[in-house]
Amino acid sequence: MIVERAPYPPVEMGLHRVQREGPLVHVAIRGNTSLPEMQTLVGVYQATFDEFGYLLILLDMTTSGDLTTPARKHVTEFVQAHAMQLAAGVYGASFYLRITLELISRSVRVLSRQTPSVSFHAEEANARRWLAEQVPLLRAKG
C-alpha cells in the first residue's frame, strides 16, 4: 500500500522541516525543540488528524537534539489523547532519543491505558513501509 500524498506546503518551524503528505506528517528534527516549535508541530498533527481521522508520523531524528520539558509534556498530552489513532515510524534516532520516545510512550500507556504504535528503523524507506502497513489498522480503529 502506498501512503496517500497531497500537495501541502511545508510548515515553517525554526530549523526543523515539516511536510504533510496526506495523513502522513514527515518531520525532520534539526537540533533542540522548544515549546513554541512543538506547539506548531502539534497543530499540524491535529489538523492532519482532524482531516483523516488518524495520523501517521514519519520522524527523522538523524540530527535532532533535546526536547525541552515543556515541549515533551505538550506532545505527550497530544499522543495521550490520540494514542489509538496514530502510528510513528522513527528513523535515525540515537540511543538517548529512543529512550526519551519510549518514556513518552510509557507515560501515555500508564495515564491512558493505551499504547501508541511506535517503531524504530535505520532508514526512512523502512519506516515508510511500516507506516503504510499501519493504515488499515488505524482506519479499522477509526
C-alpha positions as CSV (number, residue, x, y, z in Angstrom):
1,M,0.0,0.0,0.0
2,I,1.2,3.5,-0.8
3,V,0.5,6.3,1.7
4,E,-1.6,9.0,0.0
5,R,0.2,12.3,-0.8
6,A,-1.3,15.7,-1.2
7,P,0.3,19.0,-2.2
8,Y,0.5,20.6,1.3
9,P,3.0,23.4,1.7
10,P,5.9,22.9,4.1
11,V,5.4,24.2,7.6
12,E,8.0,26.7,8.9
13,M,9.3,25.6,12.3
14,G,12.7,27.0,13.0
15,L,15.5,24.7,11.8
16,H,13.1,21.8,11.6
17,R,11.4,20.6,8.4
18,V,7.7,19.6,8.5
19,Q,5.9,18.3,5.4
20,R,2.4,16.8,5.2
21,E,1.8,14.0,2.8
22,G,-1.9,13.2,3.2
23,P,-2.4,11.5,6.6
24,L,1.4,11.4,7.0
25,V,3.4,14.1,8.6
26,H,7.1,13.9,7.8
27,V,9.1,15.7,10.5
28,A,12.9,16.2,10.3
29,I,14.1,17.5,13.7
30,R,17.3,19.6,13.5
31,G,18.7,20.5,16.9
32,N,16.7,21.1,20.0
33,T,12.9,21.5,20.1
34,S,11.3,24.3,22.1
35,L,7.7,24.5,23.4
36,P,6.7,27.1,20.6
37,E,8.1,24.8,18.0
38,M,6.3,21.8,19.5
39,Q,3.1,23.7,19.7
40,T,3.4,24.4,15.9
41,L,4.1,20.7,15.2
42,V,1.2,19.5,17.4
43,G,-1.0,22.0,15.4
44,V,0.0,20.2,12.2
45,Y,-0.7,16.8,13.8
46,Q,-4.1,17.9,15.0
47,A,-5.1,19.4,11.6
48,T,-4.0,16.1,9.9
49,F,-5.9,14.0,12.4
50,D,-9.0,16.2,12.0
51,E,-8.9,15.7,8.2
52,F,-8.2,12.0,8.1
53,G,-9.3,10.5,11.5
54,Y,-5.8,9.0,12.1
55,L,-2.2,10.2,11.9
56,L,1.0,8.8,10.6
57,I,4.2,10.4,11.9
58,L,7.4,9.8,10.0
59,L,10.1,11.2,12.3
60,D,13.7,11.8,11.1
61,M,15.8,12.1,14.3
62,T,19.2,11.9,12.5
63,T,20.4,15.4,13.6
64,S,17.9,16.0,16.4
65,G,18.8,17.4,19.8
66,D,16.9,17.6,23.1
67,L,13.2,18.3,23.7
68,T,12.6,20.8,26.4
69,T,10.5,19.6,29.3
70,P,7.5,21.8,28.3
71,A,7.8,20.6,24.7
72,R,7.9,16.9,25.9
73,K,4.8,17.4,28.1
74,H,2.9,19.1,25.3
75,V,3.5,16.4,22.7
76,T,2.8,13.7,25.4
77,E,-0.7,15.3,26.0
78,F,-1.5,15.1,22.3
79,V,-0.3,11.5,22.0
80,Q,-2.2,10.5,25.1
81,A,-5.4,11.9,23.6
82,H,-4.9,10.2,20.2
83,A,-2.8,7.1,21.1
84,M,-5.0,4.6,19.3
85,Q,-5.3,6.6,16.1
86,L,-1.7,7.3,15.4
87,A,1.5,5.5,14.4
88,A,5.0,6.8,14.4
89,G,7.8,5.5,12.3
90,V,11.1,6.8,13.6
91,Y,14.5,6.7,11.9
92,G,17.9,7.9,12.7
93,A,17.3,8.2,16.5
94,S,20.2,8.0,18.9
95,F,20.0,5.7,21.9
96,Y,19.2,8.7,24.2
97,L,16.3,9.8,21.9
98,R,15.0,6.3,21.6
99,I,14.8,6.2,25.4
100,T,13.1,9.6,25.5
101,L,10.5,8.5,23.0
102,E,10.0,5.2,24.9
103,L,9.4,7.1,28.1
104,I,6.8,9.3,26.4
105,S,5.1,6.1,25.1
106,R,5.2,4.5,28.6
107,S,3.7,7.6,30.2
108,V,0.9,7.6,27.7
109,R,0.3,3.9,28.4
110,V,0.2,4.5,32.2
111,L,-2.0,7.6,32.0
112,S,-4.5,6.5,29.4
113,R,-4.1,2.7,29.3
114,Q,-3.4,3.0,25.6
115,T,-0.2,2.4,23.8
116,P,0.7,4.3,20.6
117,S,2.3,2.3,17.8
118,V,5.9,3.4,17.6
119,S,8.6,1.6,15.5
120,F,12.3,2.4,15.2
121,H,14.1,2.0,11.9
122,A,17.6,2.6,10.5
123,E,16.3,4.0,7.2
124,E,13.5,6.2,6.0
125,A,12.2,3.7,3.5
126,N,11.7,1.0,6.2
127,A,9.9,3.5,8.4
128,R,7.6,4.5,5.5
129,R,6.9,0.8,4.7
130,W,6.0,0.1,8.3
131,L,3.7,3.2,8.4
132,A,1.9,2.1,5.2
133,E,1.2,-1.3,6.9
134,Q,-0.4,0.6,9.8
135,V,-3.0,2.4,7.6
136,P,-5.6,-0.4,7.5
137,L,-5.2,-1.0,11.3
138,L,-5.8,2.7,12.0
139,R,-8.7,3.0,9.7
140,A,-10.3,0.0,11.3
141,K,-10.0,1.7,14.8
142,G,-11.5,4.9,13.5
